[in-house]
């Protein structure tokens, strides 16, 4: 049953004790999924710190973290799923759909915010269960299953919202019962100098820490790594492959609900205009953070660093006055570099002698 790559022959300290210096350094580097994202983060901070010095101010940091936090929450959940060898592109639409459920219940049914959030969470979990059950029972590729979910939910949210409200969005919810306490939990801010940092940053850091602990220190984490590294062997060893996979899809759906809730309470409304990119971005961030497309490798810390890299690049391009379309080009380059690095890791793993 695979565990951390640090413990695999050829990746740990013991496996490289007699190796030449450069090879030993390369082995240590490849054993850390977050390294490419960390190097990329340093590069973009230096680049845009020179081109747009305001990025390095407190206000610049607050703007970067506001972008990185919700993206990082989704990417951490997607990372755990990818470590198990599965994909989910429906996180973005689940965020929009669950926020719309909350908004409809509070704005049109007269519910208080907290019960509405509970119902929307149950709806998101239902989506996760459907995705997971379809994947484990049919053997269909999870990318296609969740893409179908994305399309279905996108159509339902657009048509349903327009039928109920006559528009593509719902606004003016801040007077709903329970809004103040919910906003304090999900959208409060702290002033630091002339900038305000949102509580979503603390949620992001906490979720990253918990996910890291779960992946490397719990039986569930061992099951996730085993499923991604050798699914058939894991099943023969008694790992609950089906149950673990469904649980991971529920986790990504919960992350979508969380992201939608953060946006709803920050804006006081929601718009039913999601796109494919909003779901793909979480996959891109996870891959840049060190996830192998074949599963078995990745880290929540790598996903968090990658989300920060994404946010710094986006804000840096805006502050530098560049055309924002350059961000897509830069993101593509970063993804390509990550894929090449992951290919090197995969070849290294295949070359590891098995006992």
C-alpha positions in Angstrom: 0.0 0.0 0.0 1.7 3.3 -1.1 2.2 6.0 1.4 4.3 9.2 1.0 6.8 9.2 -1.8 9.3 10.2 0.9 9.1 6.5 2.0 9.4 4.9 -1.4 12.8 3.4 -2.4 14.7 5.9 -4.4 12.8 8.8 -2.9 13.7 8.8 0.8 16.9 9.6 2.5 17.9 6.0 2.9 17.4 5.3 -0.8 19.9 8.0 -1.8 22.5 7.8 0.8 25.2 6.6 -1.5 24.0 8.6 -4.6 26.0 11.4 -6.1 25.2 14.9 -5.0 23.2 16.1 -8.0 21.2 12.9 -8.2 20.5 13.0 -4.5 19.2 16.6 -4.8 17.0 15.7 -7.7 15.6 12.8 -5.9 14.8 15.0 -2.9 13.2 17.6 -5.1 11.0 15.1 -6.9 9.8 13.7 -3.6 8.2 17.1 -2.8 5.0 17.7 -4.8 4.8 21.4 -3.8 8.3 22.3 -5.1 7.4 23.3 -8.7 4.6 25.6 -7.4 6.9 27.1 -4.8 9.6 27.9 -7.4 6.9 29.4 -9.7 5.5 31.5 -6.8 9.0 32.9 -6.1 9.4 33.7 -9.8 6.1 35.5 -10.2 6.5 37.4 -7.0 9.9 38.7 -8.1 8.7 39.5 -11.6 5.5 41.3 -10.7 7.1 42.8 -7.6 9.4 44.7 -10.0 6.8 45.5 -12.6 4.1 46.4 -10.1 5.5 47.2 -6.6 2.1 47.8 -5.1 1.6 44.1 -5.3 4.1 43.8 -2.4 2.1 46.2 -0.2 -0.4 45.2 2.5 -3.3 46.1 0.3 -1.7 44.1 -2.5 -1.4 41.1 -0.2 -5.0 41.4 0.9 -6.2 41.4 -2.8 -4.0 38.4 -3.6 -5.3 36.4 -0.6 -8.9 37.2 -1.4 -8.5 35.6 -4.8 -6.4 32.7 -3.5 -8.6 31.6 -0.5 -11.7 30.3 -2.3 -9.6 28.9 -5.1 -7.3 27.2 -2.6 -10.3 25.6 -0.7 -11.6 24.1 -3.9 -8.1 23.0 -5.1 -7.3 21.2 -1.8 -10.5 19.1 -2.1 -9.8 18.4 -5.8 -6.2 17.4 -4.9 -7.4 14.7 -2.4 -9.7 13.4 -5.1 -6.9 13.5 -7.7 -4.5 11.6 -5.4 -7.1 8.9 -5.5 -7.0 8.9 -9.3 -10.3 10.7 -10.0 -11.3 14.2 -11.3 -14.1 16.6 -10.6 -14.9 19.6 -12.9 -18.2 20.3 -11.3 -16.9 22.2 -8.2 -17.5 25.6 -9.8 -21.1 24.9 -10.8 -21.9 23.3 -7.4 -20.7 26.6 -5.8 -23.1 28.6 -7.9 -26.0 26.1 -7.6 -25.7 25.8 -3.8 -25.5 29.6 -3.4 -28.6 29.9 -5.6 -30.5 27.4 -3.4 -29.6 29.4 -0.3 -30.6 32.7 -2.0 -33.9 31.3 -3.2 -34.8 30.0 0.2 -33.9 33.2 2.0 -35.0 35.7 -0.7 -38.2 34.1 -1.9 -39.3 31.5 0.7 -38.5 33.7 3.7 -36.2 31.2 5.4 -33.5 32.3 7.8 -29.9 32.0 6.4 -28.7 29.1 8.6 -31.4 26.6 7.7 -31.1 27.6 4.1 -27.4 27.0 4.3 -28.1 23.5 5.8 -30.4 22.6 2.9 -28.0 23.9 0.3 -25.3 21.8 1.9 -27.5 18.7 1.7 -28.1 19.5 -2.0 -24.4 19.8 -2.7 -23.7 16.5 -0.8 -26.4 14.8 -3.0 -24.5 16.0 -6.1 -21.3 14.5 -4.6 -23.1 11.2 -3.9 -24.5 11.0 -7.4 -21.1 11.7 -8.9 -19.4 9.2 -6.7 -21.9 6.4 -7.1 -22.0 6.8 -10.9 -18.2 6.6 -11.1 -17.8 3.5 -8.9 -20.8 1.6 -10.2 -20.4 2.3 -13.9 -16.6 2.6 -14.3 -17.1 5.7 -16.5 -14.3 8.2 -16.5 -14.9 10.7 -13.6 -14.0 13.6 -15.8 -16.9 12.9 -18.1 -19.3 12.1 -15.3 -18.6 15.4 -13.6 -18.6 17.2 -16.9 -22.1 15.9 -17.5 -23.1 17.0 -13.9 -21.7 20.5 -14.7 -23.8 20.8 -17.9 -27.0 19.5 -16.2 -26.6 21.8 -13.2 -25.7 24.8 -15.4 -28.8 24.4 -17.4 -31.0 23.8 -14.4 -29.6 26.8 -12.5 -30.0 29.2 -15.4 -33.5 28.2 -16.4 -34.7 27.7 -12.8 -33.4 31.1 -11.6 -34.9 32.9 -14.5 -38.3 31.1 -14.1 -38.4 32.1 -10.4 -36.9 35.5 -10.4 -37.2 36.7 -14.0 -33.4 37.4 -14.1 -30.1 35.5 -14.0 -29.3 36.4 -10.4 -30.6 37.2 -7.0 -29.4 40.3 -5.0 -30.4 42.2 -1.9 -30.3 39.4 0.7 -28.4 41.2 3.5 -31.7 41.8 5.4 -32.5 38.1 5.7 -32.8 36.7 9.2 -29.5 35.3 10.5 -27.5 37.2 7.8 -25.3 39.0 10.3 -24.1 35.9 12.2 -23.6 34.0 8.9 -21.6 36.9 7.5 -19.5 37.0 10.6 -18.6 33.4 10.1 -18.0 33.4 6.4 -17.4 37.0 5.3 -16.0 39.1 8.2 -12.9 41.2 7.7 -10.0 42.4 9.8 -8.4 45.8 9.0 -4.6 45.9 8.7 -3.3 49.3 7.8 -5.3 50.5 4.8 -6.3 46.9 3.8 -8.9 44.4 4.9 -8.2 40.7 5.1 -11.2 38.3 4.9 -11.9 35.4 7.2 -11.9 33.2 4.2 -8.1 33.2 4.4 -8.3 31.6 7.9 -10.7 29.0 6.6 -8.4 28.3 3.7 -5.3 27.8 6.0 -7.3 25.7 8.4 -8.7 23.4 5.7 -5.3 23.0 4.2 -3.8 22.0 7.6 -6.6 19.5 8.3 -6.4 18.0 4.7 -2.6 17.6 5.1 -3.1 15.8 8.5 -5.8 13.6 7.1 -3.8 12.6 4.0 -0.6 11.7 5.8 -1.7 10.8 9.3 -5.0 8.9 9.1 -6.3 5.6 7.8 -8.6 7.5 5.4 -5.5 9.2 4.0 -3.7 5.9 3.6 -6.7 4.6 1.7 -6.7 7.6 -0.6 -3.0 7.1 -1.4 -3.5 3.4 -1.9 -6.4 3.8 -4.3 -4.5 6.3 -6.4 -1.3 4.3 -6.4 -2.6 0.8 -7.0 -6.4 0.5 -7.0 -6.6 -3.3 -7.5 -4.0 -4.1 -4.9 -5.7 -1.7 -2.5 -9.0 -3.6 -3.0 -7.3 -6.9 -2.4 -5.8 -5.6 0.8 -9.3 -4.7 2.1 -9.3 -0.9 1.4 -12.9 0.4 1.0 -12.3 1.7 -2.5 -15.9 2.4 -3.3 -16.8 4.1 0.0 -13.6 6.2 0.0 -14.2 7.4 -3.6 -17.8 8.4 -2.9 -16.6 10.2 0.3 -14.0 12.2 -1.8 -16.7 13.3 -4.3 -18.8 14.4 -1.3 -15.7 16.4 -0.1 -15.3 18.2 -3.4 -19.1 19.0 -3.5 -18.8 20.3 0.1 -15.9 22.5 -1.0 -18.1 23.8 -3.8 -20.8 24.7 -1.3 -18.3 26.4 0.9 -17.0 28.5 -2.0 -20.5 29.4 -3.0 -21.4 30.4 0.6 -18.3 32.6 0.8 -19.2 34.4 -2.4 -22.9 34.8 -1.5 -22.3 36.3 1.9 -19.5 38.6 0.6 -21.6 40.0 -2.3 -25.1 39.7 -0.7 -26.3 37.9 -3.8 -25.4 35.4 -6.5 -25.5 35.3 -10.3 -26.2 32.1 -12.3 -23.5 32.6 -14.9 -20.9 29.9 -14.3 -18.6 28.6 -17.0 -16.4 25.6 -17.7 -13.3 27.5 -16.8 -14.4 28.0 -13.2 -14.4 24.2 -12.7 -11.2 23.5 -14.7 -9.2 26.1 -12.7 -9.3 23.9 -9.6 -7.9 21.0 -11.6 -5.2 23.2 -13.1 -4.2 24.5 -9.7 -4.1 21.0 -8.3 -1.8 19.8 -11.1 0.5 22.8 -10.8 0.6 22.0 -7.0 2.1 18.6 -7.8 -0.8 16.1 -8.4 -0.1 13.3 -10.8 -2.9 12.8 -13.4 -2.6 9.1 -12.8 -3.1 9.5 -9.0 -1.1 8.4 -6.0 0.8 11.6 -5.5 -0.1 15.2 -4.4 -0.3 17.4 -1.4 -2.7 19.9 0.1 0.2 22.2 0.8 1.1 22.1 -2.9 -2.4 23.0 -3.9 -2.4 25.9 -1.4 0.9 27.2 -2.8 -0.4 26.8 -6.3 -3.5 28.8 -5.5 -1.3 31.5 -4.2 0.8 31.4 -7.3 -2.4 31.7 -9.4 -3.6 34.7 -7.4 -0.2 36.5 -7.5 0.0 36.1 -11.3 -3.5 37.3 -11.8 -3.2 40.3 -9.6 0.3 41.1 -10.8 -0.9 41.2 -14.4 -3.8 43.5 -13.5 -1.6 45.9 -11.5 1.1 45.9 -14.2 -1.6 47.1 -16.7 -1.2 44.1 -19.0 -4.0 42.6 -21.0 -5.6 40.1 -18.7 -5.6 37.5 -21.5 -1.9 37.1 -20.8 -2.9 35.5 -17.6 -4.4 32.6 -19.5 -1.2 32.2 -21.5 0.9 32.3 -18.3 -1.4 29.8 -16.7 -1.0 27.5 -19.7 2.8 27.7 -19.5 2.7 26.9 -15.7 0.5 23.9 -16.4 2.8 22.7 -19.1 5.8 22.9 -16.9 3.9 21.1 -14.1 2.9 18.3 -16.5 6.5 17.9 -17.6 7.7 17.8 -14.0 5.0 15.3 -13.2 6.0 13.2 -16.2 9.6 13.1 -14.8 8.2 12.0 -11.4 6.1 9.3 -13.0 9.1 7.9 -14.9 11.1 8.0 -11.7 8.4 6.1 -9.8 8.2 3.4 -12.5 12.0 3.0 -12.2 11.8 2.4 -8.4 12.6 -1.3 -7.7 9.8 -3.2 -6.1 10.4 -5.7 -3.3 
